[in-house]
Amino acid sequence: MNKMQLTETLASKTGLSKKDIDRVLDAFVNLVTEKIKSGEKVAVTGFGTFNVTNRKARTGVNPQNPSQKIQIPAMKVPKFTAGKTLKDSLKK
């Protein structure tokens, strides 16, 4: 499901306009991005938690030249951890 399909589905389920749903989705994505960028966690009870984790520097392989080793720098990466309700809904 892409963003347009998500917008259409939410609009039909809620009775809100596609334009309103699109603004809410954009605001949600921007808010989560802003908060995790500043080091905060964003927890949606039952759904999951968004946060940032630090990935250590490591040695990798150049895919265009597998015999060549490259150094991959340490970086911050986004992480999502599914909540209990979401996990349990997939078990049924």
Order of alpha helices (4+ residues) and beta strands (2+ residues): alpha-alpha-beta-beta-beta-beta-beta-alpha
